[in-house]
Amino acid sequence: MKLLVSLRFILEFIPFGKARSINGGASFECQHGALECEGNSIQSCVLNQLPDRDRQVSYVSCQMSFEADPRGWECTFRSEADLVSKQNCVEGVQGIQLQLEAERRTQQIPLTFVPSFAFNNQFDAELNSLAFQNFPAALCRVDSSIAGCQ
């Protein structure tokens, strides 16, 4: 099923998961340990640098593959994001600020599983499940007027 959705949806990636900040961002604790926290920060910084959705989708797809470099260098390079800027962000205040914002946004969704989908800023367990099985069908359930939905 091919859907014409490029102008109808805003797609956001929020790399935080089931993490939590400690002392206002002095550090972060992640479900799967320090490497996951580092990966979240790297992803936040790279996504912040990428101006368009297609490059963001390409980057996240690369990063989510099992062969990806956990530190994100290869996927960052492929996305054409600036490697030096990425590293400065991760090691600096901007990376902390991006992760604190990701935490705030993630707390608005009752996460039971990561990754999760929210539509129209609302989490719906049935839509989330459908999105994993058939993402276009989930989009059609949200908005049946999309070209290609029946």
Backbone hydrogen bonds in HBPLUS format (Angstrom, degrees):
<---DONOR---> <-ACCEPTOR-->    atom                        ^
c    i                          cat <-CA-CA->   ^        H-A-AA   ^      H-
h    n   atom  resd res      DA  || num        DHA   H-A  angle D-A-AA Bond
n    s   type  num  typ     dist DA aas  dist angle  dist       angle   num
A0004-LEU N   A0147-ALA O   3.39 MM 143  5.61 158.0  2.44 143.8 148.6     1
A0008-ARG N   A0005-VAL O   2.95 MM   3  5.16 148.6  2.05 112.1 122.1     2
A0016-PHE N   A0014-ILE O   3.02 MM   2  6.00 112.6  2.49 115.9  99.8     3
A0020-ARG N   A0029-GLU O   2.88 MM   9  5.39 137.0  2.07 143.7 157.0     4
A0029-GLU N   A0020-ARG O   2.85 MM   9  5.39 165.1  1.87 160.4 165.3     5
A0022-ILE N   A0027-SER O   2.83 MM   5  5.29 154.0  1.90 156.7 150.0     6
A0025-GLY N   A0022-ILE O   3.28 MM   3  5.57 134.1  2.50 104.6 115.9     7
A0026-ALA N   A0022-ILE O   3.03 MM   4  5.97 123.1  2.37 149.7 164.7     8
A0027-SER N   A0022-ILE O   3.36 MM   5  5.29 150.3  2.45 143.1 145.0     9
A0026-ALA N   A0023-ASN O   3.31 MM   3  5.38 149.2  2.41 101.2 109.9    10
A0033-GLY N   A0030-CYS O   3.16 MM   3  5.09 170.4  2.17 108.2 109.6    11
A0037-CYS N   A0033-GLY O   3.29 MM   4  6.69 156.1  2.35 146.2 153.0    12
A0038-GLU N   A0034-ALA O   2.89 MM   4  6.18 159.7  1.93 153.3 158.8    13
A0039-GLY N   A0035-LEU O   2.88 MM   4  6.06 156.4  1.93 143.7 150.7    14
A0040-ASN N   A0036-GLU O   2.84 MM   4  6.13 153.6  1.91 150.7 157.6    15
A0041-SER N   A0037-CYS O   3.07 MM   4  6.35 161.5  2.10 150.1 154.1    16
A0042-ILE N   A0038-GLU O   2.90 MM   4  6.16 163.0  1.93 153.3 158.3    17
A0043-GLN N   A0039-GLY O   2.86 MM   4  6.03 167.9  1.88 152.6 155.9    18
A0044-SER N   A0040-ASN O   2.90 MM   4  6.13 160.0  1.94 149.6 155.3    19
A0045-CYS N   A0041-SER O   2.98 MM   4  6.19 163.6  2.01 151.8 155.9    20
A0046-VAL N   A0042-ILE O   2.91 MM   4  6.15 166.3  1.93 158.6 162.2    21
A0047-LEU N   A0043-GLN O   2.88 MM   4  5.91 170.2  1.89 153.5 156.9    22
A0048-ASN N   A0044-SER O   3.00 MM   4  6.04 147.9  2.11 140.5 149.4    23
A0049-GLN N   A0045-CYS O   3.23 MM   4  6.48 134.0  2.45 136.3 147.3    24
A0049-GLN N   A0046-VAL O   2.93 MM   3  5.13 132.3  2.16 101.7 115.2    25
A0050-LEU N   A0046-VAL O   3.12 MM   4  6.41 136.4  2.32 148.7 161.1    26
A0056-GLN N   A0052-ASP O   3.13 MM   4  6.45 151.6  2.22 145.7 154.5    27
A0057-VAL N   A0053-ARG O   2.80 MM   4  6.05 163.7  1.83 161.0 164.3    28
A0058-SER N   A0054-ASP O   2.98 MM   4  6.15 160.1  2.02 145.6 151.3    29
A0059-TYR N   A0055-ARG O   2.92 MM   4  6.05 158.4  1.96 144.1 149.9    30
A0060-VAL N   A0056-GLN O   2.89 MM   4  6.13 172.7  1.90 158.2 159.6    31
A0061-SER N   A0057-VAL O   2.89 MM   4  5.98 161.3  1.93 149.0 154.9    32
A0062-CYS N   A0058-SER O   3.02 MM   4  6.19 157.4  2.08 145.0 150.9    33
A0063-GLN N   A0059-TYR O   2.87 MM   4  6.14 167.3  1.89 157.1 160.4    34
A0064-MET N   A0060-VAL O   2.87 MM   4  5.98 146.6  1.98 149.5 157.7    35
A0065-SER N   A0062-CYS O   3.14 MM   3  5.45 155.8  2.20 107.3 114.8    36
A0068-ALA N   A0065-SER O   3.20 MM   3  5.53 165.4  2.23 111.1 115.5    37
A0072-GLY N   A0069-ASP O   2.81 MM   3  5.23 154.8  1.87 117.0 125.7    38
A0076-THR N   A0072-GLY O   2.94 MM   4  5.89 151.7  2.02 145.2 153.8    39
A0077-PHE N   A0073-TRP O   2.85 MM   4  6.03 160.8  1.89 152.8 158.0    40
A0078-ARG N   A0074-GLU O   2.90 MM   4  6.16 162.5  1.93 151.5 156.2    41
A0079-SER N   A0075-CYS O   2.98 MM   4  6.10 143.8  2.11 139.5 148.7    42
A0081-ALA N   A0076-THR O   3.33 MM   5  5.68 149.5  2.43 161.7 159.8    43
A0080-GLU N   A0077-PHE O   3.06 MM   3  5.18 153.1  2.13 104.9 113.4    44
A0086-LYS N   A0082-ASP O   2.95 MM   4  6.14 155.2  2.01 147.8 155.5    45
A0087-GLN N   A0083-LEU O   3.03 MM   4  6.25 162.6  2.07 146.6 150.3    46
A0088-ASN N   A0084-VAL O   2.91 MM   4  6.16 161.5  1.95 152.8 158.1    47
A0089-CYS N   A0085-SER O   2.90 MM   4  6.06 154.9  1.97 148.1 154.8    48
A0090-VAL N   A0086-LYS O   2.94 MM   4  6.20 168.8  1.95 156.1 158.7    49
A0091-GLU N   A0087-GLN O   2.98 MM   4  6.11 159.7  2.02 150.3 155.4    50
A0092-GLY N   A0088-ASN O   3.01 MM   4  5.79 112.3  2.48 133.4 147.9    51
A0092-GLY N   A0089-CYS O   3.13 MM   3  5.11 151.9  2.22 101.4 110.1    52
A0095-GLY N   A0089-CYS O   2.95 MM   6  4.92 124.8  2.27 140.9 133.9    53
A0097-GLN N   A0093-VAL O   2.90 MM   4  6.19 164.2  1.92 159.2 163.8    54
A0098-LEU N   A0094-GLN O   2.87 MM   4  6.09 159.8  1.91 154.2 159.4    55
A0099-GLN N   A0095-GLY O   3.06 MM   4  6.24 154.0  2.13 142.1 148.9    56
A0100-LEU N   A0096-ILE O   2.88 MM   4  6.16 153.5  1.95 152.3 160.0    57
A0101-GLU N   A0097-GLN O   3.00 MM   4  6.22 154.2  2.07 146.3 153.0    58
A0102-ALA N   A0098-LEU O   2.92 MM   4  6.15 150.8  2.01 141.2 149.9    59
A0103-GLU N   A0099-GLN O   2.86 MM   4  6.09 150.6  1.94 144.0 151.8    60
A0104-ARG N   A0100-LEU O   3.01 MM   4  6.27 159.2  2.06 143.8 149.0    61
A0105-ARG N   A0101-GLU O   2.96 MM   4  6.20 164.4  1.98 152.3 156.0    62
A0106-THR N   A0102-ALA O   2.85 MM   4  5.93 157.2  1.90 146.9 153.8    63
A0107-GLN N   A0103-GLU O   2.96 MM   4  6.10 151.0  2.04 150.6 157.2    64
A0108-GLN N   A0105-ARG O   3.16 MM   3  5.47 153.3  2.24 104.9 113.0    65
A0109-ILE N   A0106-THR O   3.02 MM   3  5.56 166.6  2.04 118.1 122.3    66
A0111-LEU N   A0109-ILE O   2.84 MM   2  5.70 119.9  2.21 117.2 100.0    67
A0119-PHE N   A0122-GLN O   2.94 MM   3  5.36 141.8  2.09 162.0 150.4    68
A0122-GLN N   A0119-PHE O   2.97 MM   3  5.36 150.7  2.06 109.8 118.7    69
A0128-ASN N   A0124-ASP O   2.83 MM   4  6.02 159.0  1.87 159.7 167.0    70
A0129-SER N   A0125-ALA O   3.01 MM   4  6.18 160.3  2.05 146.3 150.6    71
A0130-LEU N   A0126-GLU O   2.99 MM   4  6.24 160.9  2.03 147.2 152.7    72
A0131-ALA N   A0127-LEU O   2.80 MM   4  5.97 154.7  1.87 150.0 156.8    73
A0132-PHE N   A0128-ASN O   3.30 MM   4  6.64 144.8  2.43 144.4 151.8    74
A0133-GLN N   A0129-SER O   3.33 MM   4  6.66 148.6  2.43 142.7 151.1    75
A0133-GLN N   A0130-LEU O   3.02 MM   3  5.09 119.8  2.39  97.7 113.1    76
A0134-ASN N   A0130-LEU O   2.64 MM   4  5.70 170.0  1.65 169.1 172.0    77
A0137-ALA N   A0134-ASN O   3.05 MM   3  5.40 118.9  2.44 105.8 120.4    78
A0138-ALA N   A0134-ASN O   3.12 MM   4  6.51 149.4  2.22 150.1 159.4    79
A0138-ALA N   A0135-PHE O   3.06 MM   3  5.07 118.0  2.46  97.1 112.5    80
A0139-LEU N   A0135-PHE O   3.00 MM   4  6.36 157.7  2.05 156.4 162.3    81
A0140-CYS N   A0136-PRO O   2.95 MM   4  6.24 155.2  2.01 148.3 155.1    82
A0141-ARG N   A0137-ALA O   2.95 MM   4  6.21 144.2  2.08 142.0 151.7    83
A0142-VAL N   A0138-ALA O   3.09 MM   4  6.40 145.5  2.21 143.8 152.8    84
A0142-VAL N   A0139-LEU O   3.13 MM   3  5.11 121.5  2.49  93.3 107.8    85
A0143-ASP N   A0139-LEU O   2.91 MM   4  6.19 154.5  1.97 150.1 157.5    86
A0146-ILE N   A0143-ASP O   3.32 MM   3  6.10 165.8  2.34 122.5 123.5    87
A0149-CYS N   A0146-ILE O   2.98 MM   3  5.67 165.3  2.01 142.9 144.6    88
